[in-house]
Amino acid sequence: MILLGSTGSIGVNALAIAQQFGLHVDVLVAGRNIALLNQQIQKHKPSVVIVADGVDLSSIDHPRVFQGEEAILEVIASSSSMLVINALVGFAGLRPTLKAIECGKRVALANKESLVAAGAFMDISKIQPIDSEHFGLWYLNNSSRPIQRMLITASGGAFRDWPIEKIQEATLKDALNHPNWSMGQKITIDSASMMNKMFELLEALLLNKDRYGYMACPCRLACNDREKDKDIICPCVYREPDLEEYGACFCGLYISKALHNNQIESEYVPERRPSEKIF
């Protein structure tokens, strides 16, 4: 495998799986956790190592070490490995995802920003989501257990229990104080603002398009029949009445100007879809 983001939580777990199943790690790509990277090099003996910053090159215990995005793109093209695990953070994951697909390689994707930014231009059939929510949904969809409905939940981030009116006074330190997890700064901020859930909804729309051939609402369980699902093809038929009554649609992908400008209060949006279509 080619592992992008080896020292993050996804990367560490990917290497544990590689060791368990005897998978060869051809390339390691990491950021600034050089101590952990050197431990990984010693254990997994990759052919190539790439770091984010050139100042770290002399600190890497490997004869073939390179730096930067261009090096990542080159090694994706030249490596014989047909699996790229992309666990890079943020927009930095986009070009490696595009390059891997261009080279006909399979992408195990934990970098949802790639899909959000350019999913409409990708061959999504080459992508397997491995971030926790979408992997969980994919796993359940491929199991033999009967499923009526699946829900993606949210931890709520640092401001889960804060009164809404107090959030405008929050500091960076407050936003980084996640109640459950210890993560990098970007994902922690995205969790506090709930932006990570918006990324997951947009990611689900694109994955649904590949799965069903149409973009079924990401917050509802589709049945893979366009005629039966036509009421929940985004934007769904329930969007306008939801916006009119609550200022937001059931999925939260659309909100009214009044809600955006805090002219009305946010309310729980109930499901309008008839129960016989849900189950």
C-alpha positions in Angstrom: 0.0 0.0 0.0 0.8 3.7 -0.4 -0.1 5.3 2.9 -0.7 9.1 3.0 -0.9 10.4 6.5 0.9 7.5 8.3 1.3 9.2 11.7 -2.4 10.2 12.2 -5.0 8.0 13.8 -6.2 6.5 10.5 -2.6 5.9 9.4 -1.6 4.2 12.6 -4.6 1.9 12.4 -3.9 1.1 8.7 -0.4 0.1 9.6 -1.7 -2.2 12.4 -3.9 -3.9 9.8 -1.0 -4.2 7.4 1.1 -5.9 10.1 -1.8 -8.2 11.0 -2.4 -9.4 7.5 1.1 -9.2 6.2 0.5 -6.4 3.7 3.6 -4.7 2.2 3.9 -0.9 2.9 5.6 0.6 -0.1 5.3 4.3 0.7 4.9 6.2 3.9 3.9 9.9 3.8 3.8 11.9 7.0 3.7 15.4 8.4 5.7 16.6 11.4 5.6 13.7 13.8 9.1 12.6 12.9 9.7 10.4 16.0 6.7 8.3 15.2 7.5 8.2 11.5 11.0 6.8 12.2 9.5 4.1 14.3 7.1 3.2 11.5 10.0 3.1 9.0 11.9 0.7 11.3 9.0 -1.6 11.6 7.5 -1.6 8.1 10.5 -0.9 6.0 8.9 1.2 3.1 10.7 1.7 -0.2 10.0 5.5 -0.1 9.3 8.0 2.6 7.9 11.5 2.0 7.6 14.3 4.5 5.7 17.6 4.4 8.5 20.0 5.2 12.0 19.9 3.8 13.6 20.9 7.1 12.8 17.4 8.3 14.6 15.5 5.5 17.9 15.1 7.5 16.0 13.7 10.5 14.5 10.8 8.6 16.1 7.4 9.0 15.7 6.3 5.4 17.9 6.4 2.3 15.1 7.5 0.0 13.2 10.4 1.5 11.5 13.2 -0.4 9.5 16.3 0.4 6.2 17.9 -0.7 3.1 17.4 -2.8 4.9 16.8 -6.1 6.9 14.0 -4.6 3.6 12.4 -3.4 2.1 12.6 -6.9 5.2 11.1 -8.5 5.4 8.2 -6.2 1.7 7.4 -6.6 2.4 7.2 -10.4 5.6 5.2 -10.1 4.8 2.7 -7.3 3.6 -0.8 -8.2 1.1 -0.7 -5.4 -2.5 -0.5 -6.6 -3.9 0.7 -3.2 -3.6 4.3 -1.9 -4.8 5.0 1.6 -5.5 8.8 1.7 -5.6 10.0 5.3 -4.2 13.4 4.7 -5.9 16.4 6.3 -8.0 18.9 4.4 -7.5 20.1 0.8 -4.0 18.6 0.7 -5.7 15.3 0.0 -7.3 16.3 -3.3 -4.5 16.1 -5.8 -3.3 12.7 -4.5 -6.8 11.3 -4.8 -7.1 12.6 -8.4 -3.7 11.2 -9.3 -4.4 7.8 -7.9 -7.7 7.5 -9.8 -5.9 8.8 -13.0 -3.4 5.9 -12.5 -6.2 3.4 -12.2 -5.5 2.7 -8.5 -8.0 2.0 -5.7 -8.3 4.7 -3.1 -9.2 4.0 0.5 -10.4 7.5 1.4 -10.5 9.1 4.8 -10.0 12.6 3.3 -13.6 13.7 2.8 -12.5 17.1 1.5 -11.4 15.4 -1.7 -15.0 14.3 -2.5 -16.5 17.6 -1.3 -14.2 19.7 -3.4 -14.1 17.6 -6.6 -16.3 14.5 -6.3 -18.3 15.5 -9.3 -15.2 15.1 -11.4 -14.0 11.7 -10.0 -14.7 8.1 -10.9 -16.2 7.4 -7.4 -16.3 3.6 -8.2 -12.5 3.7 -7.5 -13.1 5.0 -4.0 -13.8 3.1 -0.8 -14.6 5.4 2.2 -12.8 4.4 5.3 -13.6 7.3 7.6 -15.7 6.0 10.5 -19.2 7.1 9.5 -19.2 6.2 5.8 -17.3 3.0 6.4 -19.8 2.0 9.0 -22.7 2.6 6.6 -20.9 0.8 3.8 -20.2 -2.2 6.1 -23.8 -2.4 7.2 -25.0 -2.1 3.6 -22.9 -5.1 2.7 -23.9 -7.3 5.6 -26.6 -10.0 5.6 -28.5 -8.3 8.4 -31.9 -6.7 7.5 -31.7 -2.9 7.8 -34.6 -0.6 8.0 -32.8 2.7 8.7 -29.3 4.0 9.5 -28.5 7.2 11.3 -25.2 9.1 11.4 -24.8 10.7 14.8 -22.6 13.5 16.0 -20.5 14.0 19.1 -21.4 17.6 19.1 -17.9 18.9 19.5 -16.7 21.4 22.1 -19.9 23.5 22.1 -22.3 20.6 22.4 -23.6 21.8 25.8 -23.1 25.5 25.3 -26.0 27.9 25.0 -26.1 29.2 21.4 -25.8 32.8 22.4 -22.6 32.1 24.3 -20.8 30.6 21.3 -19.9 34.0 19.8 -17.7 34.6 22.8 -15.8 31.4 22.4 -12.0 31.4 22.1 -9.7 29.1 20.0 -8.9 27.2 23.2 -12.6 26.6 23.8 -13.1 25.3 20.3 -10.2 22.9 20.6 -11.5 21.4 23.8 -13.4 18.4 22.4 -15.3 16.5 25.0 -14.5 13.0 23.7 -11.6 12.8 21.3 -8.0 14.1 21.0 -7.6 15.0 17.3 -5.7 17.4 15.1 -6.6 21.1 15.1 -8.5 21.2 11.8 -10.8 18.3 12.5 -11.4 19.5 16.1 -12.5 22.9 14.8 -14.7 21.3 12.1 -16.2 19.2 14.9 -16.9 22.3 17.1 -18.6 24.1 14.2 -20.3 20.9 12.9 -18.7 21.5 9.5 -17.4 18.0 9.5 -21.1 16.7 9.5 -21.8 18.9 6.5 -18.8 17.4 4.7 -20.2 13.9 5.5 -23.6 14.8 4.1 -22.0 16.1 0.8 -19.8 13.1 0.7 -22.9 10.8 1.1 -24.7 12.6 -1.8 -21.8 11.7 -4.1 -21.4 8.2 -2.8 -25.2 7.7 -3.3 -24.9 8.9 -6.9 -22.3 6.2 -7.5 -24.3 3.6 -5.6 -27.8 4.2 -7.0 -27.2 6.3 -10.1 -28.9 9.3 -8.5 -28.2 11.5 -5.5 -30.6 10.3 -2.9 -30.9 12.4 0.3 -28.0 11.5 2.5 -30.2 11.5 5.6 -32.6 8.9 4.3 -32.4 5.2 3.3 -32.9 4.8 -0.4 -34.1 1.5 -1.9 -32.2 1.6 -5.2 -35.3 2.1 -7.3 -35.5 5.6 -8.9 -39.2 5.6 -9.2 -39.8 4.7 -5.6 -37.1 7.1 -4.4 -38.0 10.0 -6.7 -39.4 12.0 -3.7 -36.0 11.9 -2.0 -33.7 12.7 -4.9 -31.9 15.8 -3.8 -33.3 18.5 -3.7 -36.2 16.4 -2.4 -39.9 17.2 -2.7 -40.0 18.0 1.0 -37.4 20.7 0.9 -39.7 23.7 0.1 -42.3 23.0 2.8 -39.5 22.3 5.3 -37.8 25.6 4.5 -41.1 27.5 4.6 -42.1 26.1 8.0 -38.7 25.6 9.8 -36.2 27.5 7.8 -34.2 24.4 7.0 -34.7 21.1 5.2 -34.7 17.7 7.1 -31.1 17.0 6.1 -29.8 20.5 6.9 -28.3 20.9 3.4 -30.6 23.8 2.7 -31.5 26.7 5.0 -33.4 29.9 4.5 -31.9 33.4 4.5 -33.9 34.2 7.7 -32.3 31.3 9.6 -28.9 32.1 8.2 -29.2 35.7 9.4 -30.5 34.6 12.8 -33.9 36.2 12.1 -35.6 33.0 13.2 -34.7 30.4 15.7 -33.4 26.9 14.7 -36.0 24.2 15.3 -36.1 20.4 15.0 -37.3 19.5 11.5 -39.5 16.4 11.6 -39.5 13.8 8.8 -42.3 14.5 6.3 -41.7 11.3 4.2 -44.6 8.8 4.6 -43.7 6.0 7.0 -44.5 3.3 4.4 -41.6 4.7 2.3 -39.2 4.9 5.2 -39.4 1.2 6.3 
